[in-house]
């Protein structure tokens, strides 16, 4: 059960006169307002309104008013451990922070999800601002933290690991930190290692994950049993959609057992498909590295007659890497992403566009996201749907399929000589270390997670919302997949840059509609296992 708070004017009466502390979060660092309460059926979400605060709880309790200021709060340990003592933050004695005018984040600092508003519009959803609090709920010498990485590789994982370890040690004096090896299943095996700043000193210079990873293996009861048996009281979980769902289950079980354990999620996805946050770590590195593959394809096709280069990039359900890499490169003639189904034959189709470009430029480069056109490939190969251990749909190689389709069409139908060049750099991109921009970003994510856990927050994830780091309920980043909006100006900029067809009209439009229905099912697929 979660609740949110919102202020009613300037008066701040004691909340206990309205409702017991086991219904709403008990916040020692947040003034509690007067509430008007009524029973409604709502989703578990915290809403805070200014003239009135709106509290939405899983048991149907809700307080609301008309101001429109909504705070989607994150759980705090005092919500189920109301007598938990707090301590002064060790950062008060930090030499590094001595020059900072405002070391601690105010309990009333929030971050707006929507910063483009109109006069008279409601203020909308806000999240708690991330950062160090004046009071912490763990003594440094009593902290036993652990870090685990799950799912696929992504540039920057090692930087996040390093900065969690260094942040705990350098800022809070924590010395007892474990690394859980091999993903979630490492919790209930003997795969652990002790992490110190010296051990992780240079791991940010390497790709992959220092702790190893795996898909699946999530068993909530076994994991929490292990956390309890080892005396772990801070858990840092680095992973994507399925991993974060697992983190939420761990938090719920921890709360059910009444354990003083802070569970913090750090969202990881190279595809940038995590909702709410501005972008995921590793994305900038992926876009930058993709330029090398696109440039290589351009050099290859420029050097031959009727050269067509295809570069397949990451993007299972979201085409952000393909879109931004295309915009950054300017040598790409066509970009195909999962959100925008395409068709091959007929007027306005891809074959017609390729032939037009070859007549104009004698070469062309196509960038395609791995999740694009999966409906076509599945029909062509008569393949049945299979999933990996994380519940993700295993994708067919659309790059090889498209390469063969183009070659067959122009060789057999159009009787044109054509030189195909296919480049798949996906695993090369996933395996590289993060660039300078992502290294800084990973540092901020890791330190925000550490500050949040020490301050007693749990069941939260961290990330930038409109360039300000915030604490976000895990359920908010896993409820939907972040995808490219085809009616947004960014996609229009891409179409203007490449001059490619939109594939929304033409003789293939009927088939395109059918494929859009197939693609919609793919886009709306949720991870079914953890």
C-alpha positions in Angstrom: 0.0 0.0 0.0 1.3 3.4 -1.0 0.2 6.8 -0.2 1.0 10.4 -1.1 0.8 13.7 0.6 -0.2 17.2 -0.5 -0.5 20.4 1.4 -3.6 22.3 2.2 -2.7 25.9 2.4 -0.3 26.9 5.1 -1.7 24.8 8.0 -0.1 21.5 8.7 -2.1 19.7 11.4 -1.0 16.3 12.7 -2.1 13.5 10.3 -2.6 11.1 13.3 -5.9 12.8 14.0 -7.2 11.6 10.7 -5.6 8.2 10.1 -3.2 5.8 11.7 0.4 5.6 10.7 0.1 2.2 9.2 -2.1 3.6 6.4 0.0 6.4 5.1 3.8 6.6 5.0 5.2 7.9 8.2 7.7 10.5 7.1 10.0 12.1 9.7 11.3 14.4 7.1 8.1 15.5 5.4 5.5 17.8 7.0 2.1 16.1 7.0 -1.0 18.0 5.8 -4.6 17.9 6.6 -6.5 15.5 4.4 -10.1 15.0 3.2 -10.5 11.3 2.9 -13.0 9.2 1.1 -13.2 5.6 -0.1 -12.6 5.0 -3.8 -11.2 2.3 -6.0 -7.8 3.3 -7.2 -4.5 1.9 -8.4 -1.5 1.9 -6.0 -0.1 5.4 -6.7 0.9 8.3 -4.6 -0.6 11.6 -5.4 0.2 14.9 -3.7 -1.8 18.0 -4.4 -0.9 21.5 -3.3 -4.2 22.9 -2.2 -5.1 19.4 -1.4 -3.0 16.4 -1.5 -4.2 13.4 -3.1 -3.3 10.0 -1.5 -4.0 6.9 -3.5 -3.5 3.6 -1.6 -3.8 0.0 -2.5 -6.5 -0.4 0.1 -8.6 2.3 -1.7 -7.9 5.3 0.6 -7.6 8.5 -1.3 -7.4 12.2 -0.4 -7.8 14.7 -3.1 -8.4 18.3 -4.1 -8.5 20.3 -7.3 -5.0 21.9 -7.5 -3.6 19.2 -9.7 -0.2 18.9 -8.0 0.5 15.2 -7.9 3.3 13.5 -6.0 4.0 9.9 -7.0 6.0 9.0 -3.9 8.2 6.1 -3.1 8.0 3.8 -0.1 9.9 4.5 3.1 11.1 2.0 5.7 9.2 3.9 8.4 6.0 3.0 6.7 6.2 -0.6 8.1 8.9 0.1 10.8 7.5 3.3 12.4 9.9 3.3 15.3 13.0 3.1 13.2 15.6 5.5 14.5 17.4 8.1 12.3 20.9 9.5 12.5 22.7 12.6 11.3 24.0 12.2 7.8 27.8 11.5 7.8 28.1 14.0 4.8 27.8 16.8 7.5 31.5 15.9 8.3 32.6 15.4 4.7 35.5 17.6 3.6 34.3 17.3 -0.1 30.8 18.6 0.7 32.0 21.4 3.1 32.0 23.9 0.3 28.5 23.0 -0.9 26.0 25.7 0.2 23.1 23.3 0.3 24.4 19.8 1.1 21.0 18.2 1.7 18.0 18.0 -0.5 14.8 19.4 1.1 12.0 17.1 1.9 9.8 19.4 -0.2 11.9 19.3 -3.3 10.1 17.6 -6.2 10.7 17.1 -9.9 8.0 17.8 -12.4 7.4 15.1 -15.0 5.9 17.6 -17.5 7.7 21.0 -17.8 5.8 22.2 -20.8 2.5 23.6 -19.5 -0.1 26.2 -20.4 -1.7 28.9 -18.4 -4.4 27.4 -16.2 -3.3 23.8 -16.7 -3.0 21.5 -13.8 0.5 21.1 -12.3 0.6 17.4 -13.0 2.8 14.5 -11.7 5.9 15.1 -9.7 8.5 12.8 -8.1 10.8 13.2 -5.1 14.1 14.8 -6.0 17.1 12.5 -5.5 20.0 13.4 -3.3 21.3 13.2 0.3 19.0 13.8 3.2 19.8 15.4 6.5 18.8 12.3 8.4 19.7 8.7 7.5 18.2 5.4 8.7 21.3 3.3 8.7 24.4 3.5 10.8 27.4 3.2 8.5 29.0 0.4 10.6 25.8 -1.6 10.5 25.3 -1.5 6.7 25.8 -4.7 4.7 25.1 -3.9 1.1 24.9 -6.1 -2.0 25.0 -5.4 -5.7 23.6 -7.6 -8.5 23.5 -7.2 -12.3 20.9 -9.0 -14.4 19.9 -9.3 -18.1 21.9 -8.3 -21.2 25.1 -6.3 -21.4 25.2 -2.6 -21.7 28.0 0.0 -21.7 28.3 1.6 -18.2 27.3 -1.4 -15.9 30.8 -1.5 -14.4 30.8 2.2 -13.8 27.5 1.9 -11.9 29.0 -0.9 -9.8 32.1 1.1 -9.1 30.3 4.2 -8.1 27.9 2.4 -5.8 30.9 0.9 -4.0 32.8 4.1 -3.9 29.8 6.2 -2.9 28.9 3.9 0.0 32.5 3.8 1.2 33.7 7.4 0.5 30.5 9.3 1.4 29.0 7.1 4.1 31.9 5.1 5.5 30.4 1.7 4.6 32.9 -1.1 4.4 30.7 -4.2 4.1 29.7 -4.6 0.4 29.0 -7.9 -1.4 28.9 -8.5 -5.1 26.3 -11.1 -6.1 27.6 -13.0 -9.1 25.6 -14.3 -12.0 22.4 -12.4 -11.7 19.4 -13.2 -9.5 20.3 -16.9 -9.2 23.5 -15.8 -7.5 21.5 -14.9 -4.4 20.8 -18.5 -3.6 24.2 -19.9 -4.6 27.6 -19.3 -3.1 28.6 -16.9 -5.9 29.5 -13.8 -4.0 32.6 -11.6 -3.7 33.7 -8.8 -1.4 33.7 -5.4 -3.1 36.0 -2.5 -2.0 37.1 0.7 -3.7 40.4 -1.0 -4.5 38.8 -4.0 -6.1 36.6 -2.0 -8.4 39.1 0.8 -9.0 39.5 0.4 -12.7 36.5 -1.7 -13.8 34.8 1.3 -15.4 37.5 1.0 -18.2 36.1 -2.4 -19.2 33.0 -3.5 -21.0 30.5 -6.1 -19.7 29.8 -6.6 -16.1 32.4 -7.3 -13.4 29.8 -9.4 -11.5 28.7 -11.5 -14.4 25.0 -11.7 -15.4 22.2 -14.0 -16.4 18.6 -14.0 -17.5 15.8 -15.4 -15.4 16.6 -17.2 -12.1 14.3 -15.0 -10.0 12.8 -16.8 -7.0 11.5 -14.2 -4.6 11.3 -16.4 -1.5 14.8 -17.8 -2.0 16.3 -14.4 -2.7 14.8 -12.8 0.4 15.7 -15.8 2.5 19.3 -15.3 1.4 19.2 -11.6 2.1 17.9 -12.3 5.6 20.3 -15.1 6.3 23.3 -13.0 5.2 22.2 -10.0 7.2 22.1 -7.8 4.1 20.2 -4.5 4.6 20.8 -2.7 1.3 20.2 -4.2 -2.1 21.2 -2.5 -5.3 19.7 -4.1 -8.4 20.9 -3.2 -11.9 18.8 -4.4 -14.8 16.0 -3.8 -17.3 12.3 -4.1 -17.3 12.1 -7.7 -16.0 14.8 -7.2 -13.5 13.1 -4.1 -12.0 9.8 -6.1 -11.7 11.8 -8.6 -9.8 13.2 -5.8 -7.6 9.7 -4.7 -6.8 8.7 -8.3 -5.8 11.8 -8.4 -3.5 10.7 -5.1 -1.9 7.2 -6.4 -1.3 8.4 -9.5 0.3 10.9 -7.6 2.5 8.0 -5.4 3.6 5.8 -8.4 4.3 8.5 -9.8 6.5 9.1 -6.5 8.2 12.8 -6.4 7.4 14.9 -3.3 7.6 16.2 -3.7 4.0 16.3 -0.9 1.4 15.8 -2.1 -2.1 17.0 0.2 -4.9 16.8 -0.4 -8.6 19.1 1.2 -11.2 17.3 0.9 -14.6 19.5 -0.6 -17.4 18.5 -0.9 -21.0 20.7 0.0 -24.0 17.5 0.4 -26.1 16.4 3.4 -24.0 12.9 1.9 -23.6 12.5 2.6 -19.9 9.5 4.9 -19.3 9.5 8.2 -17.3 13.3 8.8 -17.2 15.0 11.0 -19.9 17.2 8.2 -21.1 19.0 5.1 -19.9 22.7 4.8 -19.3 24.7 3.3 -22.2 22.4 4.9 -24.8 24.8 7.7 -25.7 27.7 5.3 -26.0 25.6 3.0 -28.2 24.7 5.8 -30.5 28.3 7.0 -30.7 29.6 3.5 -31.5 26.9 2.9 -34.0 28.4 5.7 -36.1 31.4 3.6 -36.8 29.2 0.9 -38.3 27.2 3.3 -40.4 30.3 5.1 -41.6 31.8 1.7 -42.6 28.7 0.8 -44.5 28.7 4.1 -46.3 32.4 3.7 -47.3 31.6 0.2 -48.7 28.6 1.2 -50.8 30.2 4.3 -52.1 33.0 2.2 -53.5 30.9 -0.1 -55.6 28.2 0.3 -58.3 24.7 0.2 -56.9 25.9 -0.5 -53.4 23.2 -1.0 -50.7 24.4 -1.1 -47.1 22.3 -2.4 -44.3 23.2 -1.8 -40.7 21.3 -3.6 -38.0 21.2 -1.8 -34.6 19.7 -2.7 -31.2 16.0 -1.9 -30.6 13.8 -4.8 -29.6 10.6 -2.8 -29.1 11.9 0.8 -29.4 13.8 2.4 -32.3 15.6 5.1 -30.4 19.2 4.0 -31.1 18.4 3.6 -34.9 16.6 7.0 -35.0 19.2 9.0 -33.1 22.2 7.3 -34.8 20.5 8.1 -38.2 20.0 11.8 -37.3 23.6 12.1 -36.0 25.2 10.5 -39.1 23.4 12.2 -42.0 24.7 9.5 -44.5 21.6 7.3 -43.9 19.0 7.1 -46.6 16.4 5.1 -44.7 15.7 4.2 -41.1 13.4 1.4 -40.2 12.2 1.0 -36.6 9.6 -1.3 -34.8 7.2 1.6 -34.2 6.8 2.3 -37.9 5.9 -0.8 -40.0 7.1 -0.7 -43.6 6.2 -2.6 -46.8 8.5 -3.7 -49.6 6.6 -3.9 -52.9 4.3 -1.5 -54.7 4.1 2.3 -55.0 5.5 4.0 -52.0 7.3 0.8 -50.8 10.9 0.3 -49.8 11.9 -1.4 -53.1 10.7 1.7 -55.1 12.6 4.0 -52.8 15.8 2.0 -53.1 15.6 2.0 -56.9 15.0 5.8 -56.8 18.0 6.4 -54.6 20.3 4.2 -56.7 19.4 6.1 -59.8 20.1 9.4 -58.0 23.2 8.5 -55.9 24.4 5.1 -57.1 24.4 3.9 -53.5 22.3 4.0 -50.3 22.5 3.1 -46.6 19.7 1.6 -44.6 19.6 1.5 -40.8 17.2 -1.0 -39.3 16.4 -1.7 -35.6 16.4 -5.4 -34.7 12.7 -5.4 -33.8 11.5 -3.9 -37.0 9.6 -5.9 -39.5 9.3 -9.0 -37.3 5.9 -9.8 -38.6 7.2 -10.0 -42.2 10.2 -12.1 -41.2 8.0 -14.5 -39.2 5.6 -15.0 -42.1 8.4 -15.5 -44.5 10.3 -18.0 -42.4 7.1 -19.6 -40.9 8.8 -19.3 -37.5 7.0 -19.9 -34.2 7.3 -17.5 -31.3 9.9 -18.4 -28.7 11.2 -16.5 -25.7 14.4 -16.2 -23.7 14.8 -16.9 -20.0 13.7 -13.3 -19.2 10.4 -13.7 -21.1 11.5 -11.5 -24.1 10.5 -12.6 -27.5 13.4 -14.0 -29.4 13.8 -12.0 -32.5 14.5 -13.3 -36.0 17.4 -11.7 -37.9 15.6 -9.0 -39.8 18.9 -7.7 -41.3 19.8 -10.9 -43.1 16.2 -11.3 -44.2 16.0 -7.8 -45.6 19.4 -8.2 -47.3 18.1 -11.3 -49.1 14.8 -9.7 -50.0 16.4 -6.7 -51.6 19.0 -8.9 -53.5 16.3 -11.2 -54.8 14.0 -8.4 -56.0 16.6 -6.4 -57.9 18.4 -9.4 -59.3 15.4 -11.5 -60.3 12.6 -8.9 -60.9 14.3 -5.7 -61.8 17.3 -7.4 -63.5 19.7 -4.9 -61.9 23.2 -5.6 -60.7 23.3 -4.8 -57.0 26.0 -5.0 -54.3 24.7 -5.8 -50.9 26.7 -5.0 -47.7 25.4 -6.2 -44.3 26.8 -5.1 -41.0 25.6 -6.2 -37.6 27.6 -4.5 -34.8 25.1 -5.2 -32.0 27.3 -7.3 -29.8 30.3 -5.2 -30.4 28.3 -2.1 -29.2 27.0 -3.9 -26.1 30.4 -5.0 -25.0 32.3 -1.7 -25.1 33.0 0.5 -22.0 30.9 3.6 -21.6 32.0 6.9 -23.0 32.7 10.1 -20.9 29.1 11.3 -21.0 27.7 7.9 -19.8 30.4 7.6 -17.2 29.3 10.9 -15.6 25.6 9.8 -15.9 26.3 6.4 -14.3 28.1 8.2 -11.4 25.0 10.3 -10.7 22.7 7.3 -10.9 24.8 5.3 -8.5 25.2 8.1 -6.0 21.5 8.9 -6.1 20.7 5.3 -5.4 23.1 5.3 -2.4 21.6 8.5 -1.0 18.1 7.1 -1.3 18.9 3.8 0.4 20.7 5.5 3.2 17.8 7.9 3.7 15.5 4.9 4.2 13.7 4.9 0.9 13.0 1.5 -0.6 11.2 0.0 -3.6 12.4 2.8 -5.8 14.4 3.3 -8.9 16.4 6.4 -9.9 16.8 8.4 -13.1 16.7 11.9 -14.6 13.3 13.4 -15.2 13.7 16.6 -17.2 17.4 16.6 -16.4 16.8 16.4 -12.6 17.4 13.1 -10.9 14.5 11.7 -9.0 13.2 8.8 -7.0 10.5 6.9 -8.9 8.3 4.1 -7.9 9.5 0.9 -9.6 6.0 0.2 -11.0 6.1 3.5 -12.9 9.1 2.5 -15.0 7.8 -1.0 -15.8 4.1 -0.4 -16.5 4.8 0.6 -20.1 7.6 0.5 -22.7 9.1 3.8 -23.8 8.8 3.9 -27.6 9.4 6.4 -30.4 6.3 8.6 -30.9 5.7 8.8 -34.7 3.7 12.0 -34.3 6.5 13.7 -32.5 8.8 16.3 -34.1 11.9 14.1 -33.6 10.6 11.5 -36.0 9.5 14.2 -38.4 13.1 15.5 -38.3 14.4 12.1 -39.3 11.9 11.9 -42.2 13.1 15.3 -43.3 16.7 14.3 -43.0 16.4 11.0 -45.0 13.6 12.0 -47.3 12.3 8.4 -46.9 8.7 7.5 -47.4 6.5 7.3 -44.3 5.0 3.9 -45.6 1.6 5.1 -44.6 0.2 5.4 -48.1 0.6 3.5 -51.4 -0.3 0.1 -52.8 1.2 -1.6 -49.8 -0.9 0.4 -47.3 -3.4 -2.4 -46.8 -0.7 -4.9 -45.9 1.0 -2.2 -43.9 -2.1 -1.9 -41.7 -2.1 -5.6 -41.2 1.6 -5.5 -40.2 0.9 -2.5 -37.9 -1.6 -4.7 -36.0 1.1 -7.4 -35.7 3.6 -4.9 -34.6 1.3 -3.4 -32.1 1.1 -6.8 -30.4 4.9 -6.9 -30.4 5.2 -3.3 -29.0 2.7 -4.1 -26.2 4.3 -7.3 -25.2 5.3 -7.3 -21.5 8.0 -9.4 -20.0 6.2 -12.5 -18.7 9.0 -13.8 -16.5 11.7 -12.3 -14.4 
